[in-house]
Amino acid sequence: MIEVKNLKKSFEEKTVLEDVSWKMEPGQCNLIIGSSGSGKTVFMKCLVGLFRPDKGDILYDGQNFTQMTIEQKKEIRKEIGMLFQGSALFSSMTVEDNIIFPLKMFTNDSHKKKLERVNEVLERVNLKGSNKKFPAELSGGMMKRVGIARAIVLNPKYLFVDEPNSGLDPQTSGLIDKLIDDITKEYNITTVINTHDMNSVMEIGDNIIYMYQGRKEWEGNKKEIIFSKNERLNNFIFASEFLKDAKDMRMLEETGHIPNNRDMQEIINNEEPLIPPDENEQV
Ligand SMILES: Nc1ncnc2c1ncn2[C@@H]1O[C@H](COP(=O)(O)OP(=O)(O)OP(=O)(O)O)[C@@H](O)[C@H]1O
């Protein structure tokens, strides 16, 4: 578990995080959402030690990260897997060399043992046999999966993922989300994901915070978000008519009725026709 208490971070005069507290549970996908500039990245960077907070505590399974020495922080970092935007693979290295890299940095295992581990994680992300391929030979989804394999090769207790679906089509995004969710549950990892993808929110949001101007505005899970009465959150997440309809459909599924009395027939009647009418056609 990672627990954050009253976190504050400023850059000179500008406060970008104010009084943020949150518990991120193991075996769960903990999602950070919010509009551009709301502080999601700065928050994540504070968690992994790339920024030093001005105030507040960050506890990794009860150990206070903010008060640790550099040596102690290094020990925690060994237990952290990271997957950043664009997968950040070394383009001049094969898939195998990319994944073996953290093992070389942090373990003294024999080469044979390291290779066995590489093959294990490659199999877990359904890329068995891709060892000798270079990143340029892979699709965006495959690159993400190599990035996931590398992030979990050291058996992390904590996994940080920044925008896992950027640049991917919706179907591939769904597969990547499912893979991250499965791995999180299988290995009981505390996974923290920074995302703009509303599908991810609805599918894998076990624990979600909505950031607004550097503060935690709302907290809940993928079911609770549908019933939230927080106006800022609703304006953010259900910005389009399509998403409002999707929300109402989900409410109907969950409760059998829609509290705001919107008529489902009205939603269906207002749907755009799949095939636009032919201009010359006589109606
Ligand atoms: N190194 C820095 N120095 C000064 N200001 C910074 C720095 N990093 C971020 N900021 C500011 O902190 C605020 C929050 O930025 P942050 O990158 O966390 O937003 P975000 O929610 O991740 O946005 P996006 O969704 O676009 O990635 C912004 O106003 C940004 O300009």
PDBQT file of the ligand as one rigid body, heavy atoms in Angstrom, charges set to zero:
ROOT
HETATM    1  N1  LIG A 301       9.278  21.505 -13.281  1.00  0.00    +0.000 N 
HETATM    2  C1  LIG A 301       8.272  22.374 -13.185  1.00  0.00    +0.000 A 
HETATM    3  N2  LIG A 301       8.512  23.683 -12.900  1.00  0.00    +0.000 NA
HETATM    4  C2  LIG A 301       7.508  24.587 -12.779  1.00  0.00    +0.000 A 
HETATM    5  N3  LIG A 301       6.213  24.275 -12.948  1.00  0.00    +0.000 NA
HETATM    6  C3  LIG A 301       5.900  22.997 -13.245  1.00  0.00    +0.000 A 
HETATM    7  C4  LIG A 301       6.911  21.988 -13.385  1.00  0.00    +0.000 A 
HETATM    8  N4  LIG A 301       6.297  20.808 -13.670  1.00  0.00    +0.000 NA
HETATM    9  C5  LIG A 301       4.978  21.077 -13.723  1.00  0.00    +0.000 A 
HETATM   10  N5  LIG A 301       4.736  22.375 -13.461  1.00  0.00    +0.000 N 
HETATM   11  C6  LIG A 301       3.408  23.026 -13.402  1.00  0.00    +0.000 C 
HETATM   12  O1  LIG A 301       2.597  22.290 -12.522  1.00  0.00    +0.000 OA
HETATM   13  C7  LIG A 301       1.242  22.271 -12.973  1.00  0.00    +0.000 C 
HETATM   14  C8  LIG A 301       0.749  20.853 -13.025  1.00  0.00    +0.000 C 
HETATM   15  O2  LIG A 301       1.420  20.186 -14.086  1.00  0.00    +0.000 OA
HETATM   16  P1  LIG A 301       1.266  18.628 -14.388  1.00  0.00    +0.000 P 
HETATM   17  O3  LIG A 301       2.264  18.283 -15.439  1.00  0.00    +0.000 OA
HETATM   18  O4  LIG A 301       1.331  17.858 -13.123  1.00  0.00    +0.000 OA
HETATM   19  O5  LIG A 301      -0.195  18.546 -14.990  1.00  0.00    +0.000 OA
HETATM   20  P2  LIG A 301      -0.966  17.256 -15.518  1.00  0.00    +0.000 P 
HETATM   21  O6  LIG A 301      -2.249  17.184 -14.771  1.00  0.00    +0.000 OA
HETATM   22  O7  LIG A 301      -0.084  16.058 -15.472  1.00  0.00    +0.000 OA
HETATM   23  O8  LIG A 301      -1.250  17.678 -17.035  1.00  0.00    +0.000 OA
HETATM   24  P3  LIG A 301      -1.307  16.759 -18.374  1.00  0.00    +0.000 P 
HETATM   25  O9  LIG A 301      -2.578  15.980 -18.275  1.00  0.00    +0.000 OA
HETATM   26  O10 LIG A 301      -1.354  17.760 -19.468  1.00  0.00    +0.000 OA
HETATM   27  O11 LIG A 301      -0.075  15.904 -18.402  1.00  0.00    +0.000 OA
HETATM   28  C9  LIG A 301       1.232  22.992 -14.326  1.00  0.00    +0.000 C 
HETATM   29  O12 LIG A 301       0.783  24.289 -14.136  1.00  0.00    +0.000 OA
HETATM   30  C10 LIG A 301       2.689  22.968 -14.744  1.00  0.00    +0.000 C 
HETATM   31  O13 LIG A 301       2.992  24.092 -15.535  1.00  0.00    +0.000 OA
ENDROOT
TORSDOF 0
